[in-house]
Amino acid sequence: MTCDYSVLECLLKAPSKAEVVKLCREVFTAVNRSTVQLPDTLLSHCQQTLQLTQPQARTFVQSLGSILKRAVFQGSTDPHEVVALFPDDFHKNLRDLISKIIIDNMAEWKSQAVNAHVSLPKLADFDWRVDVKTASDTVARMSVPTCILSLQVESGSEQGEATRGQQTVNVELSKETLDTMLDGLSKIRDQLSSVATR
């Protein structure tokens, strides 16, 4: 996605600063969720608010989205670094306004960008119980306690949707398997702690 800086100057036609803030938020949300098709409601809003044709509105949304995504990828809230994203001949007041909007929304947009990526399943909740078998076809398996671990797993979302799929996975663990797992988890905890304190 390339940025046509000249088309961004149509933001000067916006009726208020609040409208510019609203447009920036809507554009970031739209381009963050989809790389294929922009919402018609956003394009028509830009057309009406900024007096643009449909092709101009599409170019505007893509250009503004490009600079907003680049700013979030850079991740800096230092005003000098955000201002450096614009060319030197860009309208100064508009550059300062967009830079302020980027800095004010950085935390929220970073969160949106992270949530929009495909991710591994996450552990949402778990429960456990101890079962003792009282009937079996072999005497050796009777009265042997086992741990039933019930994991509630939240599947990753491709487009950062609010609704994520959840499923329950049940695992039966013998005492030996549970000991091995707990030992492994202790090692993982220690490694994470050592990395976090560096």
C-alpha positions in Angstrom: 0.0 0.0 0.0 1.6 3.3 -1.2 0.9 6.7 0.2 -0.1 9.6 -2.1 0.6 12.5 0.3 -1.1 15.1 -1.9 -4.5 13.5 -1.6 -4.2 13.7 2.2 -4.5 17.5 2.0 -8.2 17.0 1.2 -8.5 16.6 5.0 -8.2 20.4 5.1 -11.8 20.4 3.7 -13.1 18.6 6.8 -15.6 20.6 8.8 -13.8 20.2 12.1 -10.8 18.6 13.8 -13.1 16.1 15.5 -14.1 14.9 12.0 -10.5 14.4 11.1 -10.0 12.4 14.2 -13.1 10.3 13.4 -11.9 9.7 9.8 -8.4 8.6 11.0 -9.9 6.1 13.4 -12.3 4.7 10.8 -9.6 4.4 8.2 -7.2 2.6 10.5 -9.8 0.2 11.6 -10.9 -0.5 8.0 -7.4 -1.0 6.6 -6.3 -3.0 9.6 -9.1 -5.5 9.2 -9.0 -5.9 5.4 -6.3 -5.7 2.8 -8.7 -6.6 0.0 -11.9 -4.5 0.0 -12.6 -1.2 1.7 -16.1 -0.8 3.3 -18.5 1.1 1.1 -19.8 3.1 4.1 -16.3 4.4 4.8 -15.8 5.4 1.1 -19.1 7.2 0.9 -18.5 8.9 4.3 -15.1 10.2 2.9 -16.8 11.3 -0.4 -19.5 13.3 1.4 -17.3 14.8 4.2 -14.3 15.7 2.0 -16.2 16.3 -1.4 -14.3 13.5 -3.2 -15.2 11.3 -6.1 -15.2 7.6 -5.5 -11.7 6.9 -7.0 -10.3 9.9 -5.0 -12.0 8.5 -1.8 -10.4 5.1 -2.4 -7.0 6.7 -3.0 -7.4 8.8 0.1 -8.3 5.9 2.4 -5.5 3.8 1.0 -2.9 6.6 1.5 -4.1 7.6 5.0 -4.3 3.9 5.9 -0.7 3.4 4.7 0.8 6.2 6.8 -1.2 5.2 9.9 -0.1 1.5 9.6 3.5 2.6 9.0 3.3 4.8 12.1 1.9 1.9 14.2 4.5 -0.5 12.8 7.2 2.0 13.8 5.5 2.2 17.2 7.1 5.5 18.3 5.1 8.2 20.3 8.0 10.6 19.9 6.5 13.6 18.0 9.8 14.1 16.0 9.8 10.5 14.7 6.1 10.6 13.8 6.5 14.0 11.9 9.4 12.4 10.0 6.9 10.1 8.3 5.7 13.1 6.2 7.7 14.8 3.4 9.2 18.2 4.2 6.8 20.1 1.8 3.6 18.6 3.5 1.1 21.1 4.9 2.6 21.9 8.4 -0.7 22.3 10.4 -2.2 19.2 8.9 1.0 17.2 9.5 1.0 18.3 13.1 -2.7 17.4 13.5 -2.3 13.9 12.0 0.8 13.3 14.1 -1.1 14.2 17.3 -3.9 11.9 16.3 -1.4 9.1 15.7 0.3 9.6 19.1 -3.0 9.8 20.9 -4.3 6.6 19.4 -1.1 4.6 19.3 -1.8 2.2 22.2 -5.3 1.4 20.9 -4.1 0.9 17.3 -1.2 -1.3 18.4 -3.7 -3.5 20.2 -6.0 -3.6 17.2 -3.1 -4.5 14.9 -2.0 -7.4 17.2 -5.5 -8.8 17.5 -6.0 -8.7 13.7 -3.2 -11.2 13.1 -3.7 -15.0 13.0 -2.6 -16.4 16.3 -2.2 -19.8 17.9 -5.0 -21.0 20.2 -4.9 -19.5 23.6 -5.8 -21.1 27.0 -9.0 -19.4 28.2 -9.7 -21.5 31.3 -9.0 -25.0 32.7 -10.5 -27.3 35.3 -9.3 -30.6 36.7 -10.5 -33.6 38.7 -9.0 -36.8 40.0 -10.7 -40.1 38.9 -10.2 -43.5 40.3 -11.2 -46.5 38.2 -13.3 -49.0 40.1 -13.9 -51.4 37.2 -11.5 -52.6 34.5 -10.8 -55.7 32.5 -7.4 -56.0 34.2 -6.7 -56.0 37.9 -3.6 -53.8 37.4 -5.6 -50.9 36.1 -8.1 -50.9 39.0 -7.9 -48.3 41.7 -5.2 -46.3 39.8 -5.9 -42.5 40.2 -5.7 -40.4 37.1 -6.1 -36.6 36.5 -8.7 -35.5 34.0 -7.6 -32.0 32.8 -10.2 -30.0 31.0 -8.8 -27.2 28.9 -10.9 -24.4 27.4 -9.1 -23.3 24.3 -9.8 -20.0 22.4 -9.0 -20.3 18.7 -7.1 -17.5 17.0 -9.0 -15.0 14.9 -8.0 -14.1 11.4 -9.5 -10.6 11.3 -9.6 -9.7 15.0 -13.3 -10.4 15.3 -14.9 -9.9 18.7 -16.3 -13.4 18.6 -13.6 -16.1 18.9 -14.4 -19.8 18.7 -13.9 -21.8 22.0 -13.6 -25.5 22.4 -13.0 -27.8 25.3 -10.2 -30.4 25.2 -10.1 -33.1 27.8 -6.8 -34.9 28.7 -6.3 -37.9 30.9 -3.0 -38.0 32.8 -1.4 -40.7 34.9 0.6 -39.7 37.9 3.9 -40.2 36.0 2.7 -38.2 33.0 1.5 -35.4 35.3 4.8 -35.3 37.1 6.7 -35.0 33.7 4.3 -32.3 32.6 4.7 -30.3 35.8 8.5 -30.6 35.6 8.4 -29.3 32.1 6.1 -26.4 33.0 8.4 -25.5 35.9 11.3 -25.3 33.5 9.3 -23.1 31.1 8.3 -20.8 34.0 11.9 -20.5 35.1 13.0 -19.6 31.5 10.3 -17.0 31.1 11.2 -15.5 34.4 14.9 -15.2 33.5 14.0 -13.6 30.1 11.6 -11.1 31.7 14.2 -9.9 34.3 16.8 -9.1 31.6 
